[in-house]
Amino acid sequence: MSRRYDCSEPMERTRGIAESVSAVRRGELIVLPTDTVYGVGADAFTPPAVAALLDAKGRGREMPPPVLVGSVRAATALIEDLGTYGQDLIDEFWPGALTLVCRANQNLLWDLGETKGTVAVRMPMHELAVELLKETGPLAVSSANATGKPAARTVAEAEEMLGDAVSVYLDGGQSGHAEASTIVDLTGSIPRLLRAGAIPEDKIRSVVGVLLTDEDEDEDLTAEDEDLTAEQAAKPSLTKDEPAKPSLTKDEPAAAPDEPGLSLRKDDNAS
């Protein structure tokens, strides 16, 4: 049976945090308030707990949860490299509503799902959440809602969707933002915006300068399509109605047509 704690009351808050820490250590799920929306959390280093989190949301391993931390030091222990702009983004927006996707520390023994060697990490700007995270250590946390439903902004909304799948609900009042966090991918040479969120795109650009978006990718694909069309138009037709002209150079065979490749990138998501 789930337990809910009203964290506006000092005694309830203390008891709720203690119960949440115990639940996490037992491999159970908790719901906690953050500076964006409510999150459902589990010990990031307990694979069955992470699997239970995904099951509670109705989500598969192909959508691994991000990780919330209580300090920058805890975050850097989880990743291999912040890249060129990671530290600048942390200095500007952490704690806050910015999730950074980085290469994961390959020495860690965890299983968040099909991460392809990456981890999405964030330090929230929420006193209760940070206090809890400093007790539990890194938590796998996703928005506290069933997949396809709106993210919960109150503990009651979270409880309605997740029910007894969660052991402890921490009620911190209404969450700070209607939007979830902004997600930026730092695994490439140029930062890429994976999801627009609480931190506007222009503020991210003010730190990193160049920020790739889906619109940039669409423009690249369109340009490649136009180049391919122009290339095809310039080549002779090889259909039976218009036979190809023979080569006039005896020892030089006709060149095969080029097939330009397209690079596709996937999006991520987080609380």
Contacts in CASP RR format, 6 or more apart in sequence:
PFRMAT RR
TARGET T0000
AUTHOR 0000-0000-0000
METHOD contacts of the structure
MODEL  1
MSRRYDCSEPMERTRGIAESVSAVRRGELIVLPTDTVYGVGADAFTPPAV
AALLDAKGRGREMPPPVLVGSVRAATALIEDLGTYGQDLIDEFWPGALTL
VCRANQNLLWDLGETKGTVAVRMPMHELAVELLKETGPLAVSSANATGKP
AARTVAEAEEMLGDAVSVYLDGGQSGHAEASTIVDLTGSIPRLLRAGAIP
EDKIRSVVGVLLTDEDEDEDLTAEDEDLTAEQAAKPSLTKDEPAKPSLTK
DEPAAAPDEPGLSLRKDDNAS
1 164 0 8 1.000
2 159 0 8 1.000
2 163 0 8 1.000
2 164 0 8 1.000
2 166 0 8 1.000
2 167 0 8 1.000
2 168 0 8 1.000
2 169 0 8 1.000
3 16 0 8 1.000
3 19 0 8 1.000
3 167 0 8 1.000
3 168 0 8 1.000
3 169 0 8 1.000
4 155 0 8 1.000
4 159 0 8 1.000
4 168 0 8 1.000
4 169 0 8 1.000
4 170 0 8 1.000
4 171 0 8 1.000
5 12 0 8 1.000
5 13 0 8 1.000
5 15 0 8 1.000
5 16 0 8 1.000
5 19 0 8 1.000
5 168 0 8 1.000
5 169 0 8 1.000
5 170 0 8 1.000
5 171 0 8 1.000
6 12 0 8 1.000
6 13 0 8 1.000
6 171 0 8 1.000
6 172 0 8 1.000
7 13 0 8 1.000
7 16 0 8 1.000
7 33 0 8 1.000
7 128 0 8 1.000
7 170 0 8 1.000
7 171 0 8 1.000
7 172 0 8 1.000
7 173 0 8 1.000
8 171 0 8 1.000
8 172 0 8 1.000
8 173 0 8 1.000
13 128 0 8 1.000
16 168 0 8 1.000
16 170 0 8 1.000
17 128 0 8 1.000
17 131 0 8 1.000
17 132 0 8 1.000
17 135 0 8 1.000
17 170 0 8 1.000
19 168 0 8 1.000
20 30 0 8 1.000
20 32 0 8 1.000
20 132 0 8 1.000
20 136 0 8 1.000
20 168 0 8 1.000
20 170 0 8 1.000
21 132 0 8 1.000
21 135 0 8 1.000
21 136 0 8 1.000
23 29 0 8 1.000
23 30 0 8 1.000
23 167 0 8 1.000
23 168 0 8 1.000
24 30 0 8 1.000
24 41 0 8 1.000
24 42 0 8 1.000
24 43 0 8 1.000
24 49 0 8 1.000
24 136 0 8 1.000
24 139 0 8 1.000
25 43 0 8 1.000
25 136 0 8 1.000
26 167 0 8 1.000
27 42 0 8 1.000
27 43 0 8 1.000
27 46 0 8 1.000
27 48 0 8 1.000
27 49 0 8 1.000
27 52 0 8 1.000
28 42 0 8 1.000
28 49 0 8 1.000
28 52 0 8 1.000
28 166 0 8 1.000
28 167 0 8 1.000
28 168 0 8 1.000
29 40 0 8 1.000
29 41 0 8 1.000
29 42 0 8 1.000
29 49 0 8 1.000
29 52 0 8 1.000
29 53 0 8 1.000
29 56 0 8 1.000
29 162 0 8 1.000
29 165 0 8 1.000
29 166 0 8 1.000
29 167 0 8 1.000
30 40 0 8 1.000
30 41 0 8 1.000
30 42 0 8 1.000
30 166 0 8 1.000
30 167 0 8 1.000
30 168 0 8 1.000
30 169 0 8 1.000
30 170 0 8 1.000
31 38 0 8 1.000
31 39 0 8 1.000
31 40 0 8 1.000
31 41 0 8 1.000
31 144 0 8 1.000
31 152 0 8 1.000
31 155 0 8 1.000
31 158 0 8 1.000
31 159 0 8 1.000
31 162 0 8 1.000
31 166 0 8 1.000
31 168 0 8 1.000
31 169 0 8 1.000
31 170 0 8 1.000
32 38 0 8 1.000
32 39 0 8 1.000
32 41 0 8 1.000
32 128 0 8 1.000
32 129 0 8 1.000
32 132 0 8 1.000
32 141 0 8 1.000
32 170 0 8 1.000
33 39 0 8 1.000
33 126 0 8 1.000
33 128 0 8 1.000
33 129 0 8 1.000
33 155 0 8 1.000
33 170 0 8 1.000
33 171 0 8 1.000
33 172 0 8 1.000
33 173 0 8 1.000
33 175 0 8 1.000
34 68 0 8 1.000
34 124 0 8 1.000
34 126 0 8 1.000
34 129 0 8 1.000
34 141 0 8 1.000
34 175 0 8 1.000
34 271 0 8 1.000
35 95 0 8 1.000
35 96 0 8 1.000
35 97 0 8 1.000
35 124 0 8 1.000
35 125 0 8 1.000
35 126 0 8 1.000
35 129 0 8 1.000
35 175 0 8 1.000
35 176 0 8 1.000
35 177 0 8 1.000
36 97 0 8 1.000
36 124 0 8 1.000
36 175 0 8 1.000
36 176 0 8 1.000
36 177 0 8 1.000
36 179 0 8 1.000
36 180 0 8 1.000
36 181 0 8 1.000
36 198 0 8 1.000
36 271 0 8 1.000
37 143 0 8 1.000
37 144 0 8 1.000
37 151 0 8 1.000
37 152 0 8 1.000
37 153 0 8 1.000
37 175 0 8 1.000
37 177 0 8 1.000
37 178 0 8 1.000
37 180 0 8 1.000
37 271 0 8 1.000
38 143 0 8 1.000
38 144 0 8 1.000
38 151 0 8 1.000
38 152 0 8 1.000
38 153 0 8 1.000
38 154 0 8 1.000
38 155 0 8 1.000
38 157 0 8 1.000
38 158 0 8 1.000
38 175 0 8 1.000
38 271 0 8 1.000
39 141 0 8 1.000
39 142 0 8 1.000
39 143 0 8 1.000
39 144 0 8 1.000
39 152 0 8 1.000
39 158 0 8 1.000
39 271 0 8 1.000
40 53 0 8 1.000
40 56 0 8 1.000
40 57 0 8 1.000
40 141 0 8 1.000
40 142 0 8 1.000
40 143 0 8 1.000
40 144 0 8 1.000
40 158 0 8 1.000
40 162 0 8 1.000
40 166 0 8 1.000
41 53 0 8 1.000
41 65 0 8 1.000
41 68 0 8 1.000
41 139 0 8 1.000
41 140 0 8 1.000
41 141 0 8 1.000
41 142 0 8 1.000
42 49 0 8 1.000
42 50 0 8 1.000
42 52 0 8 1.000
42 53 0 8 1.000
42 65 0 8 1.000
42 139 0 8 1.000
42 140 0 8 1.000
42 141 0 8 1.000
43 49 0 8 1.000
43 50 0 8 1.000
43 136 0 8 1.000
43 139 0 8 1.000
43 140 0 8 1.000
44 50 0 8 1.000
44 67 0 8 1.000
44 110 0 8 1.000
44 112 0 8 1.000
44 137 0 8 1.000
44 138 0 8 1.000
44 139 0 8 1.000
44 140 0 8 1.000
45 108 0 8 1.000
45 109 0 8 1.000
45 110 0 8 1.000
45 138 0 8 1.000
47 110 0 8 1.000
47 111 0 8 1.000
49 140 0 8 1.000
50 64 0 8 1.000
50 65 0 8 1.000
50 110 0 8 1.000
50 111 0 8 1.000
50 112 0 8 1.000
50 113 0 8 1.000
50 140 0 8 1.000
52 165 0 8 1.000
53 65 0 8 1.000
53 140 0 8 1.000
53 142 0 8 1.000
54 60 0 8 1.000
54 61 0 8 1.000
54 63 0 8 1.000
54 65 0 8 1.000
54 113 0 8 1.000
55 165 0 8 1.000
56 162 0 8 1.000
56 165 0 8 1.000
56 166 0 8 1.000
57 142 0 8 1.000
57 145 0 8 1.000
57 146 0 8 1.000
57 147 0 8 1.000
57 162 0 8 1.000
58 146 0 8 1.000
58 147 0 8 1.000
59 142 0 8 1.000
59 147 0 8 1.000
61 113 0 8 1.000
61 114 0 8 1.000
62 113 0 8 1.000
62 114 0 8 1.000
63 269 0 8 1.000
64 112 0 8 1.000
64 113 0 8 1.000
64 114 0 8 1.000
64 115 0 8 1.000
64 120 0 8 1.000
65 112 0 8 1.000
65 120 0 8 1.000
65 140 0 8 1.000
65 141 0 8 1.000
65 142 0 8 1.000
65 270 0 8 1.000
66 99 0 8 1.000
66 119 0 8 1.000
66 120 0 8 1.000
66 121 0 8 1.000
66 122 0 8 1.000
66 140 0 8 1.000
66 141 0 8 1.000
66 142 0 8 1.000
66 268 0 8 1.000
66 270 0 8 1.000
66 271 0 8 1.000
67 78 0 8 1.000
67 112 0 8 1.000
67 119 0 8 1.000
67 120 0 8 1.000
67 121 0 8 1.000
67 122 0 8 1.000
67 138 0 8 1.000
67 139 0 8 1.000
67 140 0 8 1.000
67 141 0 8 1.000
68 121 0 8 1.000
68 122 0 8 1.000
68 123 0 8 1.000
68 124 0 8 1.000
68 129 0 8 1.000
68 133 0 8 1.000
68 138 0 8 1.000
68 139 0 8 1.000
68 141 0 8 1.000
68 271 0 8 1.000
69 75 0 8 1.000
69 78 0 8 1.000
69 121 0 8 1.000
69 122 0 8 1.000
69 123 0 8 1.000
69 133 0 8 1.000
69 137 0 8 1.000
69 138 0 8 1.000
70 95 0 8 1.000
70 123 0 8 1.000
70 124 0 8 1.000
70 129 0 8 1.000
70 130 0 8 1.000
70 133 0 8 1.000
70 134 0 8 1.000
70 137 0 8 1.000
70 138 0 8 1.000
71 123 0 8 1.000
71 134 0 8 1.000
72 90 0 8 1.000
72 94 0 8 1.000
72 123 0 8 1.000
74 133 0 8 1.000
74 137 0 8 1.000
74 138 0 8 1.000
75 90 0 8 1.000
75 121 0 8 1.000
75 123 0 8 1.000
76 82 0 8 1.000
77 105 0 8 1.000
78 104 0 8 1.000
78 105 0 8 1.000
78 108 0 8 1.000
78 119 0 8 1.000
78 121 0 8 1.000
78 138 0 8 1.000
79 102 0 8 1.000
79 103 0 8 1.000
79 104 0 8 1.000
79 105 0 8 1.000
79 119 0 8 1.000
79 121 0 8 1.000
80 102 0 8 1.000
80 103 0 8 1.000
80 104 0 8 1.000
80 105 0 8 1.000
80 106 0 8 1.000
81 102 0 8 1.000
81 103 0 8 1.000
82 90 0 8 1.000
82 100 0 8 1.000
82 102 0 8 1.000
82 186 0 8 1.000
83 102 0 8 1.000
83 186 0 8 1.000
84 189 0 8 1.000
85 186 0 8 1.000
85 191 0 8 1.000
85 207 0 8 1.000
85 208 0 8 1.000
86 100 0 8 1.000
86 102 0 8 1.000
86 186 0 8 1.000
88 207 0 8 1.000
88 208 0 8 1.000
89 98 0 8 1.000
89 100 0 8 1.000
89 184 0 8 1.000
89 186 0 8 1.000
89 191 0 8 1.000
89 204 0 8 1.000
89 207 0 8 1.000
89 208 0 8 1.000
90 100 0 8 1.000
92 207 0 8 1.000
93 199 0 8 1.000
93 203 0 8 1.000
93 207 0 8 1.000
94 122 0 8 1.000
94 123 0 8 1.000
94 125 0 8 1.000
95 123 0 8 1.000
95 124 0 8 1.000
95 125 0 8 1.000
95 126 0 8 1.000
95 130 0 8 1.000
96 122 0 8 1.000
96 123 0 8 1.000
96 124 0 8 1.000
96 125 0 8 1.000
96 181 0 8 1.000
96 199 0 8 1.000
97 122 0 8 1.000
97 124 0 8 1.000
97 125 0 8 1.000
97 177 0 8 1.000
97 179 0 8 1.000
97 180 0 8 1.000
97 181 0 8 1.000
97 182 0 8 1.000
97 197 0 8 1.000
97 198 0 8 1.000
97 199 0 8 1.000
98 122 0 8 1.000
98 181 0 8 1.000
98 182 0 8 1.000
98 184 0 8 1.000
98 199 0 8 1.000
98 204 0 8 1.000
99 120 0 8 1.000
99 121 0 8 1.000
99 122 0 8 1.000
99 181 0 8 1.000
99 182 0 8 1.000
99 183 0 8 1.000
99 184 0 8 1.000
99 268 0 8 1.000
99 270 0 8 1.000
100 120 0 8 1.000
100 121 0 8 1.000
100 122 0 8 1.000
100 183 0 8 1.000
100 184 0 8 1.000
100 186 0 8 1.000
101 118 0 8 1.000
101 119 0 8 1.000
101 120 0 8 1.000
101 183 0 8 1.000
101 184 0 8 1.000
101 185 0 8 1.000
101 186 0 8 1.000
101 187 0 8 1.000
101 194 0 8 1.000
101 268 0 8 1.000
102 118 0 8 1.000
102 119 0 8 1.000
102 121 0 8 1.000
102 186 0 8 1.000
102 187 0 8 1.000
103 117 0 8 1.000
103 118 0 8 1.000
103 119 0 8 1.000
103 187 0 8 1.000
104 115 0 8 1.000
104 117 0 8 1.000
104 118 0 8 1.000
104 119 0 8 1.000
106 117 0 8 1.000
112 119 0 8 1.000
112 140 0 8 1.000
118 187 0 8 1.000
120 183 0 8 1.000
120 268 0 8 1.000
120 270 0 8 1.000
122 181 0 8 1.000
122 270 0 8 1.000
123 130 0 8 1.000
124 130 0 8 1.000
124 133 0 8 1.000
128 170 0 8 1.000
128 172 0 8 1.000
132 170 0 8 1.000
133 139 0 8 1.000
141 271 0 8 1.000
142 269 0 8 1.000
142 270 0 8 1.000
142 271 0 8 1.000
143 151 0 8 1.000
143 152 0 8 1.000
143 180 0 8 1.000
143 270 0 8 1.000
143 271 0 8 1.000
144 151 0 8 1.000
144 152 0 8 1.000
144 157 0 8 1.000
144 158 0 8 1.000
144 161 0 8 1.000
144 162 0 8 1.000
144 271 0 8 1.000
145 151 0 8 1.000
145 152 0 8 1.000
145 157 0 8 1.000
145 158 0 8 1.000
145 161 0 8 1.000
145 162 0 8 1.000
146 161 0 8 1.000
146 162 0 8 1.000
149 161 0 8 1.000
150 157 0 8 1.000
151 180 0 8 1.000
151 271 0 8 1.000
152 158 0 8 1.000
152 161 0 8 1.000
152 175 0 8 1.000
153 174 0 8 1.000
153 175 0 8 1.000
153 176 0 8 1.000
153 178 0 8 1.000
154 173 0 8 1.000
154 174 0 8 1.000
154 175 0 8 1.000
155 169 0 8 1.000
155 170 0 8 1.000
155 171 0 8 1.000
155 172 0 8 1.000
155 173 0 8 1.000
158 166 0 8 1.000
158 169 0 8 1.000
159 166 0 8 1.000
159 169 0 8 1.000
177 198 0 8 1.000
179 197 0 8 1.000
179 198 0 8 1.000
180 195 0 8 1.000
180 197 0 8 1.000
180 198 0 8 1.000
180 269 0 8 1.000
180 270 0 8 1.000
180 271 0 8 1.000
181 195 0 8 1.000
181 197 0 8 1.000
181 198 0 8 1.000
181 199 0 8 1.000
181 270 0 8 1.000
181 271 0 8 1.000
182 193 0 8 1.000
182 195 0 8 1.000
182 196 0 8 1.000
182 197 0 8 1.000
182 198 0 8 1.000
182 199 0 8 1.000
182 200 0 8 1.000
182 201 0 8 1.000
182 204 0 8 1.000
183 193 0 8 1.000
183 194 0 8 1.000
183 195 0 8 1.000
183 197 0 8 1.000
183 268 0 8 1.000
183 269 0 8 1.000
183 270 0 8 1.000
184 191 0 8 1.000
184 192 0 8 1.000
184 193 0 8 1.000
184 194 0 8 1.000
184 204 0 8 1.000
184 208 0 8 1.000
184 211 0 8 1.000
185 191 0 8 1.000
185 192 0 8 1.000
185 193 0 8 1.000
185 194 0 8 1.000
185 268 0 8 1.000
190 210 0 8 1.000
190 211 0 8 1.000
190 212 0 8 1.000
191 204 0 8 1.000
191 208 0 8 1.000
191 210 0 8 1.000
191 211 0 8 1.000
191 212 0 8 1.000
192 211 0 8 1.000
192 212 0 8 1.000
192 213 0 8 1.000
192 265 0 8 1.000
193 201 0 8 1.000
193 204 0 8 1.000
193 211 0 8 1.000
193 212 0 8 1.000
193 213 0 8 1.000
193 214 0 8 1.000
194 267 0 8 1.000
194 268 0 8 1.000
194 269 0 8 1.000
195 267 0 8 1.000
195 268 0 8 1.000
195 269 0 8 1.000
195 270 0 8 1.000
201 211 0 8 1.000
201 213 0 8 1.000
204 211 0 8 1.000
205 211 0 8 1.000
214 267 0 8 1.000
217 265 0 8 1.000
221 262 0 8 1.000
224 260 0 8 1.000
224 261 0 8 1.000
224 262 0 8 1.000
227 260 0 8 1.000
228 260 0 8 1.000
231 258 0 8 1.000
232 257 0 8 1.000
235 257 0 8 1.000
236 242 0 8 1.000
236 244 0 8 1.000
236 245 0 8 1.000
237 244 0 8 1.000
238 244 0 8 1.000
244 254 0 8 1.000
247 253 0 8 1.000
247 254 0 8 1.000
END
